[in-house]
Amino acid sequence: MNNTPSLITDVISAIRSVVGEGTFALHEPSFSVLEQKYLIDCLNSGYVSSVGAYVDKFERLIAEYTGVRHVIATVNGTSALHLALLGVGVSKQDEVLMPSLTFAATANAVIYCGAYPIFVDSSPLNFNIDLIILEEWLKTNTTLEDSHLININSGRRIKAIIPMHTFGHSCEMDLLLQIAKKYHLEVVEDAAEGLGSFYKERHVGSIGIVGVLSFNGNKIITTGGGGAILTNDDLLAKKIRHLSTTARIKHPWEVAHDQVGFNYRMPNLNAALGCAQIERLEDFRVAKRKLNDAYTMAFKNIDSIRIYCEPSNCSSNYWLQSMILSEQVLDKKELLLKETNALGISTRPLWKLMHKLKHFSNYQKTSMDGAELLEKSVINIPSSPHLL
Ligand SMILES: *Cc1c(COP(=O)(O)O)cnc(C)c1O
């Protein structure tokens, strides 16, 4: 059994045994001459804005890697989520199921549509939306009317569910799709953290009707800021692409629009950076999986803490590595965060759960035992691809 000072020093030396001396960010991008080359080429082309060869190429490369028919690159992951939700028909007064354990963007995008989030518990087994609690809640709180799912508490239609693949660990998608089918829910995958993650050979974000990725500076690859919508549905892709380009009607010179649209297209300059980064994605993925092995070994001798490892069916990109504190050391979490950050080893607790944020506290929710346990027991540790 560890006492406090030795637990802290054991954790610090376990991390140091993997990453070495020095200071470490939670997640840093990695750039090479390739990124410089494409960026300079893009500048020289004169096409830096939302039309250009790099945008087309980036969309093609993402489509090839994830195995989907259509990719629409956007200015960030949040805008991609917004368009994906509008695309499947989420509208004013609808409700959308999502985990409470997520980044705020998931809930924000629902609210941009004039819809209401319903926060669902997460499973400590994979950090993702708890499918048992989800189905129990659906059984007792909803009814089907003309193939619309109606929430009997609010009288509103529940239109969609957003599974989020936390830290790149995939949801149990087969079961989730079964539940979604039974209850007539559209599945919009928030795979913002999941580029390079697979569920049974299928890339995350390609399994529901539509999925989104993020290429923010802290994600596995970056375009500075950026996102993408993935879908195999031709009509949905067409609709979303149109909305993303201010709903402008195609014409060689006339400028006219047929509805309220959005200026959400990814600029060519960002896509140039993305084209270089995606060439390096497989290296990053391999490095981050090795980092998980190394941390797992290094923490073997600390009984009260373990490193999260993927369950079967999931091949994770390990976007962020997690250590999980066991019951008897939960009270050491704050001290662990304080001491590691003081040494320049960046560590971070989970996001504050959505249902606990003041501006989201009035929305409906399920029981939250799993998410609240995760909030108390998980700490992210340095996860950059170049650490080993
Ligand atoms: C990063 C992220 C997003 C989107 O973020 P952007 O910064 O808008 O690209 C959405 N959901 C989750 C879970 C994320 O981690």
PDBQT file of the ligand as one rigid body, heavy atoms in Angstrom, charges set to zero:
ROOT
HETATM    1  C1  LIG A 401     -11.837  18.739 -30.275  1.00  0.00    +0.000 C 
HETATM    2  C2  LIG A 401     -13.224  18.279 -30.101  1.00  0.00    +0.000 A 
HETATM    3  C3  LIG A 401     -14.302  18.793 -30.862  1.00  0.00    +0.000 A 
HETATM    4  C4  LIG A 401     -14.195  19.861 -31.905  1.00  0.00    +0.000 C 
HETATM    5  O1  LIG A 401     -13.291  20.796 -31.628  1.00  0.00    +0.000 OA
HETATM    6  P1  LIG A 401     -12.807  21.982 -32.566  1.00  0.00    +0.000 P 
HETATM    7  O2  LIG A 401     -11.841  22.656 -31.645  1.00  0.00    +0.000 OA
HETATM    8  O3  LIG A 401     -13.989  22.806 -32.892  1.00  0.00    +0.000 OA
HETATM    9  O4  LIG A 401     -12.133  21.433 -33.778  1.00  0.00    +0.000 OA
HETATM   10  C5  LIG A 401     -15.557  18.242 -30.659  1.00  0.00    +0.000 A 
HETATM   11  N1  LIG A 401     -15.758  17.237 -29.794  1.00  0.00    +0.000 NA
HETATM   12  C6  LIG A 401     -14.761  16.714 -29.076  1.00  0.00    +0.000 A 
HETATM   13  C7  LIG A 401     -15.050  15.565 -28.171  1.00  0.00    +0.000 C 
HETATM   14  C8  LIG A 401     -13.461  17.211 -29.187  1.00  0.00    +0.000 A 
HETATM   15  O5  LIG A 401     -12.483  16.672 -28.451  1.00  0.00    +0.000 OA
ENDROOT
TORSDOF 0
